[in-house]
Amino acid sequence: MRREVAELTERSKRKKLAGRVAAEGEFFGWRVVPLPASHYVTAKT
C-alpha cells in the first residue's frame, strides 16, 4: 500500500516536471516530446 502511494506521488511529480518542461518547450537544449501512455522522451534540438 505504502509503495503504491509512493509510486503515485513519484509519478505525479514526474508528470508535473514533464509538463513544466513541455510548457517551456526546452530543457537544457533538449526538446521534450510527449508520447502516448504518459511517457516522455527527449529529442536533441
C-alpha distance matrix in Angstrom:
0.0 3.8 5.4 5.1 6.4 8.7 9.8 10.7 12.6 14.2 15.2 16.7 18.5 19.9 21.0 22.7 24.4 25.5 26.7 28.7 30.1 31.1 32.7 34.7 35.5 35.8 33.9 36.1 38.4 35.7 35.3 31.8 31.9 29.2 28.5 26.8 23.1 22.6 23.8 26.2 29.0 31.8 35.4 38.1 40.5
3.8 0.0 3.8 5.4 5.1 6.2 8.5 9.8 10.7 12.1 14.0 15.4 16.4 18.2 19.8 21.0 22.5 24.0 25.4 26.9 28.4 29.8 31.3 33.0 34.0 34.0 31.9 33.9 36.5 34.0 33.9 30.6 31.1 28.7 28.4 27.2 23.6 22.6 23.5 25.4 28.0 30.5 34.2 36.7 39.0
5.4 3.8 0.0 3.8 5.4 5.0 6.0 8.6 9.9 10.3 12.0 14.2 15.1 16.2 18.0 19.8 20.8 22.0 23.8 25.5 26.5 27.8 29.7 31.3 32.0 31.9 29.6 31.6 34.0 31.4 31.3 28.1 28.5 26.2 25.7 24.7 21.0 20.1 20.6 22.6 25.0 27.6 31.3 33.8 36.3
5.1 5.4 3.8 0.0 3.8 5.4 5.0 6.1 8.7 9.7 10.3 12.2 14.1 15.1 16.1 18.2 19.7 20.6 22.0 24.1 25.3 26.2 28.0 29.9 30.5 30.9 29.0 31.4 33.5 30.7 30.2 26.7 26.8 24.2 23.5 22.1 18.4 17.7 18.7 21.1 23.9 26.7 30.3 33.1 35.4
6.4 5.1 5.4 3.8 0.0 3.8 5.3 5.1 6.2 8.5 9.7 10.6 12.2 14.1 15.1 16.4 18.3 19.7 20.7 22.4 24.1 25.2 26.6 28.5 29.6 30.0 28.1 30.5 32.9 30.4 29.9 26.5 26.9 24.3 24.2 23.1 19.5 18.2 19.6 21.5 24.4 26.9 30.6 33.3 35.3
8.7 6.2 5.0 5.4 3.8 0.0 3.8 5.4 5.2 6.0 8.5 9.9 10.5 12.1 14.0 15.3 16.4 18.0 19.6 21.0 22.3 23.8 25.4 26.9 28.0 27.9 25.7 27.8 30.4 28.0 27.9 24.7 25.5 23.4 23.5 22.9 19.5 17.8 18.5 19.9 22.6 24.8 28.5 30.9 33.1
9.8 8.5 6.0 5.0 5.3 3.8 0.0 3.8 5.5 5.1 6.0 8.6 9.8 10.4 12.0 14.1 15.2 16.1 17.9 19.7 20.7 21.9 23.8 25.5 26.1 26.1 24.2 26.5 28.6 25.9 25.6 22.3 22.7 20.4 20.2 19.4 16.0 14.5 15.1 16.9 19.6 22.2 25.9 28.5 30.8
10.7 9.8 8.6 6.1 5.1 5.4 3.8 0.0 3.8 5.4 5.0 6.1 8.5 9.7 10.3 12.2 14.1 15.0 16.0 18.1 19.7 20.4 22.0 24.1 24.9 25.5 23.9 26.6 28.6 26.0 25.2 21.7 22.0 19.3 19.3 18.3 14.9 13.3 14.8 16.6 19.8 22.4 26.0 28.8 30.7
12.6 10.7 9.9 8.7 6.2 5.2 5.5 3.8 0.0 3.8 5.4 5.1 6.1 8.5 9.7 10.4 12.2 14.0 15.0 16.3 18.2 19.5 20.7 22.5 23.8 24.1 22.3 24.8 27.3 25.0 24.5 21.2 22.2 19.8 20.5 20.1 17.1 14.8 16.0 17.1 20.1 22.2 25.9 28.3 30.0
14.2 12.1 10.3 9.7 8.5 6.0 5.1 5.4 3.8 0.0 3.8 5.5 5.0 6.1 8.5 9.9 10.5 12.1 14.0 15.3 16.3 18.0 19.7 21.0 22.0 21.9 19.8 22.1 24.5 22.1 21.9 18.8 19.9 18.0 18.7 18.8 15.9 13.4 13.8 14.6 17.2 19.2 22.9 25.2 27.2
15.2 14.0 12.0 10.3 9.7 8.5 6.0 5.0 5.4 3.8 0.0 3.8 5.4 5.1 6.1 8.6 9.8 10.3 11.9 14.1 15.1 15.9 17.9 19.7 20.3 20.6 19.1 21.8 23.7 21.0 20.2 16.8 17.3 15.0 15.4 15.1 12.3 9.8 10.7 11.9 15.0 17.4 21.1 23.8 25.7
16.7 15.4 14.2 12.2 10.6 9.9 8.6 6.1 5.1 5.5 3.8 0.0 3.8 5.4 4.9 6.0 8.5 9.6 10.2 12.1 14.0 14.8 16.0 18.1 19.2 20.0 18.7 21.7 23.8 21.3 20.3 17.0 17.7 15.2 16.3 16.1 13.6 10.7 12.4 13.2 16.5 18.5 22.1 24.6 26.0
18.5 16.4 15.1 14.1 12.2 10.5 9.8 8.5 6.1 5.0 5.4 3.8 0.0 3.8 5.4 5.1 6.2 8.5 9.7 10.5 12.2 14.0 15.2 16.6 18.0 18.2 16.4 19.1 21.5 19.5 19.0 16.0 17.5 15.8 17.4 18.0 15.9 12.6 13.4 13.2 16.0 17.4 21.0 23.1 24.6
19.9 18.2 16.2 15.1 14.1 12.1 10.4 9.7 8.5 6.1 5.1 5.4 3.8 0.0 3.8 5.4 5.0 6.0 8.4 9.8 10.4 11.9 13.9 15.2 15.9 15.9 14.1 16.9 19.0 16.5 16.0 12.9 14.3 12.7 14.2 15.2 13.4 10.0 10.1 9.6 12.3 13.9 17.5 19.8 21.5
21.0 19.8 18.0 16.1 15.1 14.0 12.0 10.3 9.7 8.5 6.1 4.9 5.4 3.8 0.0 3.8 5.4 5.0 5.9 8.4 9.7 10.1 11.9 14.0 14.6 15.5 14.7 17.9 19.5 16.9 15.6 12.2 12.9 10.7 12.3 13.0 11.5 7.8 9.1 9.0 12.3 14.1 17.6 20.2 21.4
22.7 21.0 19.8 18.2 16.4 15.3 14.1 12.2 10.4 9.9 8.6 6.0 5.1 5.4 3.8 0.0 3.8 5.5 5.0 6.1 8.5 9.7 10.3 12.3 13.8 14.8 13.9 17.2 19.1 17.2 16.0 13.1 14.6 12.8 15.1 16.1 15.0 11.3 12.6 11.7 14.7 15.7 18.9 21.0 21.7
24.4 22.5 20.8 19.7 18.3 16.4 15.2 14.1 12.2 10.5 9.8 8.5 6.2 5.0 5.4 3.8 0.0 3.8 5.4 5.1 6.1 8.5 9.7 10.6 12.0 12.1 10.6 13.6 15.8 14.0 13.4 10.9 13.2 12.4 15.0 16.8 16.0 12.2 12.3 10.5 12.7 13.1 16.4 18.1 19.0
25.5 24.0 22.0 20.6 19.7 18.0 16.1 15.0 14.0 12.1 10.3 9.6 8.5 6.0 5.0 5.5 3.8 0.0 3.8 5.4 5.0 6.0 8.4 9.8 10.0 10.6 9.8 13.2 14.6 12.1 10.8 7.7 9.5 8.6 11.4 13.4 13.2 9.4 9.3 7.2 9.5 10.2 13.4 15.7 16.6
26.7 25.4 23.8 22.0 20.7 19.6 17.9 16.0 15.0 14.0 11.9 10.2 9.7 8.4 5.9 5.0 5.4 3.8 0.0 3.8 5.4 5.0 6.0 8.6 9.4 11.1 11.4 15.1 16.2 14.1 12.1 9.2 10.5 9.1 12.2 13.8 14.0 10.3 11.3 9.6 12.3 12.8 15.5 17.7 17.9
28.7 26.9 25.5 24.1 22.4 21.0 19.7 18.1 16.3 15.3 14.1 12.1 10.5 9.8 8.4 6.1 5.1 5.4 3.8 0.0 3.8 5.4 5.0 6.2 8.4 9.6 9.5 13.0 14.6 13.3 12.0 10.1 12.4 11.9 15.4 17.4 17.6 13.9 14.4 12.1 14.0 13.7 16.2 17.6 17.5
30.1 28.4 26.5 25.3 24.1 22.3 20.7 19.7 18.2 16.3 15.1 14.0 12.2 10.4 9.7 8.5 6.1 5.0 5.4 3.8 0.0 3.8 5.4 5.1 6.0 6.3 6.0 9.8 11.1 9.6 8.4 6.9 9.9 10.4 14.0 16.7 17.3 13.7 13.3 10.3 11.3 10.3 12.6 13.8 13.8
31.1 29.8 27.8 26.2 25.2 23.8 21.9 20.4 19.5 18.0 15.9 14.8 14.0 11.9 10.1 9.7 8.5 6.0 5.0 5.4 3.8 0.0 3.8 5.4 4.6 6.9 8.3 12.1 12.3 10.3 7.8 5.7 7.5 7.8 11.6 14.3 15.5 12.2 12.3 9.4 10.7 10.1 11.9 13.7 13.3
32.7 31.3 29.7 28.0 26.6 25.4 23.8 22.0 20.7 19.7 17.9 16.0 15.2 13.9 11.9 10.3 9.7 8.4 6.0 5.0 5.4 3.8 0.0 3.8 5.2 8.1 10.0 13.6 14.0 12.9 10.5 9.3 11.0 11.0 14.7 17.1 18.3 15.0 15.6 13.1 14.5 13.7 15.2 16.5 15.5
34.7 33.0 31.3 29.9 28.5 26.9 25.5 24.1 22.5 21.0 19.7 18.1 16.6 15.2 14.0 12.3 10.6 9.8 8.6 6.2 5.1 5.4 3.8 0.0 3.8 5.5 7.4 10.6 11.1 10.8 9.2 9.3 11.9 13.0 16.8 19.6 20.9 17.5 17.4 14.4 15.0 13.3 14.4 14.9 13.5
35.5 34.0 32.0 30.5 29.6 28.0 26.1 24.9 23.8 22.0 20.3 19.2 18.0 15.9 14.6 13.8 12.0 10.0 9.4 8.4 6.0 4.6 5.2 3.8 0.0 3.8 7.0 10.1 9.5 8.5 6.1 6.6 9.0 10.8 14.5 17.7 19.4 16.4 15.9 12.6 12.6 10.7 11.2 11.9 10.4
35.8 34.0 31.9 30.9 30.0 27.9 26.1 25.5 24.1 21.9 20.6 20.0 18.2 15.9 15.5 14.8 12.1 10.6 11.1 9.6 6.3 6.9 8.1 5.5 3.8 0.0 3.8 6.5 5.9 5.5 4.7 6.6 9.8 12.4 15.9 19.3 20.8 17.7 16.5 12.9 12.1 9.4 9.8 9.6 8.4
33.9 31.9 29.6 29.0 28.1 25.7 24.2 23.9 22.3 19.8 19.1 18.7 16.4 14.1 14.7 13.9 10.6 9.8 11.4 9.5 6.0 8.3 10.0 7.4 7.0 3.8 0.0 3.8 5.4 5.0 6.3 7.4 11.2 13.4 16.7 20.1 21.0 17.7 16.2 12.5 11.7 8.9 10.2 9.8 9.9
36.1 33.9 31.6 31.4 30.5 27.8 26.5 26.6 24.8 22.1 21.8 21.7 19.1 16.9 17.9 17.2 13.6 13.2 15.1 13.0 9.8 12.1 13.6 10.6 10.1 6.5 3.8 0.0 3.8 5.5 8.4 10.4 14.0 16.7 19.7 23.2 24.1 21.0 19.0 15.3 13.8 10.6 11.3 9.7 9.9
38.4 36.5 34.0 33.5 32.9 30.4 28.6 28.6 27.3 24.5 23.7 23.8 21.5 19.0 19.5 19.1 15.8 14.6 16.2 14.6 11.1 12.3 14.0 11.1 9.5 5.9 5.4 3.8 0.0 3.8 6.6 9.7 12.9 16.1 19.0 22.7 24.1 21.3 19.2 15.5 13.4 9.8 9.2 6.9 6.3
35.7 34.0 31.4 30.7 30.4 28.0 25.9 26.0 25.0 22.1 21.0 21.3 19.5 16.5 16.9 17.2 14.0 12.1 14.1 13.3 9.6 10.3 12.9 10.8 8.5 5.5 5.0 5.5 3.8 0.0 3.8 6.4 9.5 12.7 15.4 19.1 20.5 17.9 15.6 11.9 9.7 6.0 5.8 4.8 5.7
35.3 33.9 31.3 30.2 29.9 27.9 25.6 25.2 24.5 21.9 20.2 20.3 19.0 16.0 15.6 16.0 13.4 10.8 12.1 12.0 8.4 7.8 10.5 9.2 6.1 4.7 6.3 8.4 6.6 3.8 0.0 3.8 6.4 9.8 12.7 16.4 18.3 15.8 13.9 10.2 8.5 5.6 5.3 6.0 5.8
31.8 30.6 28.1 26.7 26.5 24.7 22.3 21.7 21.2 18.8 16.8 17.0 16.0 12.9 12.2 13.1 10.9 7.7 9.2 10.1 6.9 5.7 9.3 9.3 6.6 6.6 7.4 10.4 9.7 6.4 3.8 0.0 3.8 6.4 9.5 13.1 14.7 12.0 10.3 6.7 6.0 4.6 6.4 8.7 9.4
31.9 31.1 28.5 26.8 26.9 25.5 22.7 22.0 22.2 19.9 17.3 17.7 17.5 14.3 12.9 14.6 13.2 9.5 10.5 12.4 9.9 7.5 11.0 11.9 9.0 9.8 11.2 14.0 12.9 9.5 6.4 3.8 0.0 3.8 6.4 10.1 12.4 10.4 8.9 6.0 5.6 5.9 6.9 10.1 10.8
29.2 28.7 26.2 24.2 24.3 23.4 20.4 19.3 19.8 18.0 15.0 15.2 15.8 12.7 10.7 12.8 12.4 8.6 9.1 11.9 10.4 7.8 11.0 13.0 10.8 12.4 13.4 16.7 16.1 12.7 9.8 6.4 3.8 0.0 3.8 7.0 9.1 7.1 6.6 5.0 6.8 8.7 10.4 13.8 14.6
28.5 28.4 25.7 23.5 24.2 23.5 20.2 19.3 20.5 18.7 15.4 16.3 17.4 14.2 12.3 15.1 15.0 11.4 12.2 15.4 14.0 11.6 14.7 16.8 14.5 15.9 16.7 19.7 19.0 15.4 12.7 9.5 6.4 3.8 0.0 3.8 6.5 6.2 5.4 5.9 7.5 10.4 12.0 15.7 16.9
26.8 27.2 24.7 22.1 23.1 22.9 19.4 18.3 20.1 18.8 15.1 16.1 18.0 15.2 13.0 16.1 16.8 13.4 13.8 17.4 16.7 14.3 17.1 19.6 17.7 19.3 20.1 23.2 22.7 19.1 16.4 13.1 10.1 7.0 3.8 0.0 3.8 5.5 6.3 8.6 10.8 14.0 15.7 19.4 20.7
23.1 23.6 21.0 18.4 19.5 19.5 16.0 14.9 17.1 15.9 12.3 13.6 15.9 13.4 11.5 15.0 16.0 13.2 14.0 17.6 17.3 15.5 18.3 20.9 19.4 20.8 21.0 24.1 24.1 20.5 18.3 14.7 12.4 9.1 6.5 3.8 0.0 3.8 5.5 8.9 11.7 15.2 17.6 21.3 22.9
22.6 22.6 20.1 17.7 18.2 17.8 14.5 13.3 14.8 13.4 9.8 10.7 12.6 10.0 7.8 11.3 12.2 9.4 10.3 13.9 13.7 12.2 15.0 17.5 16.4 17.7 17.7 21.0 21.3 17.9 15.8 12.0 10.4 7.1 6.2 5.5 3.8 0.0 3.8 6.4 9.9 13.1 15.9 19.4 20.9
23.8 23.5 20.6 18.7 19.6 18.5 15.1 14.8 16.0 13.8 10.7 12.4 13.4 10.1 9.1 12.6 12.3 9.3 11.3 14.4 13.3 12.3 15.6 17.4 15.9 16.5 16.2 19.0 19.2 15.6 13.9 10.3 8.9 6.6 5.4 6.3 5.5 3.8 0.0 3.8 6.7 10.2 13.1 16.6 18.6
26.2 25.4 22.6 21.1 21.5 19.9 16.9 16.6 17.1 14.6 11.9 13.2 13.2 9.6 9.0 11.7 10.5 7.2 9.6 12.1 10.3 9.4 13.1 14.4 12.6 12.9 12.5 15.3 15.5 11.9 10.2 6.7 6.0 5.0 5.9 8.6 8.9 6.4 3.8 0.0 3.7 6.8 9.9 13.2 15.1
29.0 28.0 25.0 23.9 24.4 22.6 19.6 19.8 20.1 17.2 15.0 16.5 16.0 12.3 12.3 14.7 12.7 9.5 12.3 14.0 11.3 10.7 14.5 15.0 12.6 12.1 11.7 13.8 13.4 9.7 8.5 6.0 5.6 6.8 7.5 10.8 11.7 9.9 6.7 3.7 0.0 3.8 6.7 10.1 12.5
31.8 30.5 27.6 26.7 26.9 24.8 22.2 22.4 22.2 19.2 17.4 18.5 17.4 13.9 14.1 15.7 13.1 10.2 12.8 13.7 10.3 10.1 13.7 13.3 10.7 9.4 8.9 10.6 9.8 6.0 5.6 4.6 5.9 8.7 10.4 14.0 15.2 13.1 10.2 6.8 3.8 0.0 3.8 6.6 9.1
35.4 34.2 31.3 30.3 30.6 28.5 25.9 26.0 25.9 22.9 21.1 22.1 21.0 17.5 17.6 18.9 16.4 13.4 15.5 16.2 12.6 11.9 15.2 14.4 11.2 9.8 10.2 11.3 9.2 5.8 5.3 6.4 6.9 10.4 12.0 15.7 17.6 15.9 13.1 9.9 6.7 3.8 0.0 3.8 6.2
38.1 36.7 33.8 33.1 33.3 30.9 28.5 28.8 28.3 25.2 23.8 24.6 23.1 19.8 20.2 21.0 18.1 15.7 17.7 17.6 13.8 13.7 16.5 14.9 11.9 9.6 9.8 9.7 6.9 4.8 6.0 8.7 10.1 13.8 15.7 19.4 21.3 19.4 16.6 13.2 10.1 6.6 3.8 0.0 3.8
40.5 39.0 36.3 35.4 35.3 33.1 30.8 30.7 30.0 27.2 25.7 26.0 24.6 21.5 21.4 21.7 19.0 16.6 17.9 17.5 13.8 13.3 15.5 13.5 10.4 8.4 9.9 9.9 6.3 5.7 5.8 9.4 10.8 14.6 16.9 20.7 22.9 20.9 18.6 15.1 12.5 9.1 6.2 3.8 0.0
